[in-house]
Structure formats: C-alpha cells, structure tokens
Amino acid sequence: MLDQIWVSRASFQYGLCLALFVVALIKGAMPEKLLSGALVGAIVADLLYHAVIGSTSYANLELGHATQDIVLFAISWAIALRANRVYPLWIAGAQLISVTSHVYRAAFEHIHPVVYAVMMRLPFYVNVLALLLGLTAHIRRTARIGKYPSWRGYSDRFWAPPPRPRPSG
C-alpha cells in the first residue's frame, strides 16, 4: 500500500513538473521557462542517476543528489537575483535547505536517514508549489497589465514615458 502511494507520488510530481514546463513555454516569460526547465532537468538527472546507481539508503552522504541540488541551487539563485519576481527567491531558499541537508549529513554522521531524506526531498515540493504560484501570478499579471520586464536592472529612463515632442513654431 505504501509502495503504491510512493510510486503514485512520483508520477504525480513528474507529471505536474512537465505540465508546468509546457505552460511556462507557452505563457511564461524567460524566468518561468528557465526555472521550470531546471526543475524538469533535475528530475531527468535524478532518474538517470537512479538508473545507473540504483536505489539509495540515505544512510550516508548522497553525492549524486548533493551535486544535483547544488546545480539546481546555483541556477535558481542566479535567476532569483535578476528576475523581476519574488517567487524565484522562494525556490532558491528552499534549494538552500536541500543543499544544507547534504552539508549537515557530511558534518554529522549521526543524523537519522529519514531526517536526511526529508530535508533533501521536501524542498523540491516547495519549489514546485512556488513555481505553480509564480507562473499563475505571472499569467494573471500579464492579462491585467500586459507585458512587463522579466529582469531587474533597468534604468529609470526605461520606466519613464518617452518625452513628448515640442510643438514647433
């Protein structure tokens, strides 16, 4: 029974991430496309990792998962620093928790495997939820006000209306 729920959970997670990726490609701007692509890429990397390594026990440091989480953190952090949105910061923050779980596991051998697994896996669900909420907010905002800048760093001149031509004569 528990195994069936576990398999269903994974299928639902993969399907939701793939659906978010497709919606982001159609309706999202570049931050949504990059973040949804990064999440799908993390799933593909995890599936490949387990196809090669097999199942994991979480009794020791998982170097493959640590590498995946560090790469996803770096991508989400870079996007969060430049994106003109708040939700990428949630994704980067959740990913930092996942990276910290590996550091904690490496530093303290006595951490329980279940605690390590939860600290490592739960942030991905936060990432999916944050992307879902952020993509929904972007779609609604675009429908309400039209296109808006995807990235920070625009000068005040960008936001200012163009100067009116002065009447001649």
N, C-alpha and C positions, 0 to 999 in steps of 0.2 A: 504494500500500500504506500509506504513512504517512498519507495523507489519510483513508483508511478508518479507521485506528486513531484519528485525531484526532476524526472525526465520532462514532465509537463511544464514545469517552471522554466527549464532551459529552453524548450521550444517556444514558449510564450515570449521569453526575453529576446531570443533571436529574431522572432517574427516582428516584435514591436520595434526593435532597433532597425531592422530592414525597412519597415514601413515608415519610420521617422526619416530614414535616409532618402527614401523615394520622395516623400513630401517635401523635405528640405531641398532636394534637387529641383523640384517643380516650383515651390512657393517661397523658399527661403532665400536669404542673401548669403554672401560668402561665409560669414561666421557660422551660420547654421549648417551650410554644406560641409565646411571643414570639420566641425565638431561631430556631426552625425557620421561623416566618413571615418573619423578617428575611432568612434565607438564601434562601428562595423569592422574596421580594421583590427581593433583589439579582440573582437570575437573571433575573427578569422585566425588571428595569430594564436589565440588560446586553443582553438580547435586543432590547428596544425601542431602545436606544442603537445597536446594530449595524444594526437595520433602517433607522434614519434616517441614520446616518453611513456605514455600510458597514464594510469590514474595516479593521483598524488595523495599523500597521507597527512600533510601539514604538520608532521612530527618534527621536521627540520625546515630550514630556510628553503623556500622555493625560488631558486634563481631565475627560472624561466618566467614565473609570474612577476617576480620583482622587476625584471627587465621590461616586461610588458607594461607594468604600472608606471615605471619611471618614464618610459617613452610617452605614454598617454598623458602623464602629468606635464611633461615638457611641452607637448603640443597644446594641451588645454591652457597652460599658463601663458604661453606665447599669444594665444588667441585672446585670452582674458585681458591681457594688458593693453591690447589695441582695439578690441571690439567696443562698439558703441552700444553695449548692452550690459546688464548686470548678471544674468544667469551664467555666463561663462566663468565668472568668479566662483559660483557655487560648484561648478564642475571641477575647477582647479582645486578648490578647497577640499572637496570630497576625495579627489585623487591624491591629495597630500596625505590624507588619513590612510589611504591604502599604501602609499609609499612608506609612511611611518610604521605601519604594521610590520613591514619587512625589516626595517632598521631595528625595531623593538625585538623581533624574533631573533635577529642576528646577535643582538647585545645580551638578551636574557634567554637562556635556553629553557628556563622553567615555565614559559608561557604555555598554557594549555592549547592543544591543537585546534579545538573548537573555537576558542577565542581568536586565535590567529586566522582561522578561516573566515570568521565573521568580520573581523577588522579588514581583511583583504577583499572580501566579496561584496559586502554591504554598500560600500561607496559607489560601486557600479550601478546599483539600483537608484541611488541618489542622482547619479549622472543622467540616467535615462529619464527620470522624472523631471530633472531640471531642463533637459533638452526638450522634452514634451511641453512643459510650461513655457519655456522661452520661445520655441517655434510657434506655439499658439499665440503668444503675445505679439510676436513679430508679424504674423499674418493679420491679426486684428488691427494692429497699429498701421500697417501698410494700407489696409482697407479704409481706415479712418482718415489718415493724413497724407497718404501717398508715399512715394519713395523718400527715404531719409538716409543719411550717411551710415554706412556699416562700420566705419572705423573712426577712432578718435584721432585728434591731431590736426584738425582743420583750423585754419586761422579764423579770426573774427571776420575778415573780409569775405570768407566763404559764406558765412551765415548772413552777412549784411545784404540787403537788397541792392541790385545794381543801381548806380547813380542815374538819375533822370537827365536826359539831355536838356540843356538850357535853350529856351527859345532864342532864336537869332533875330536880330533886327531891332 
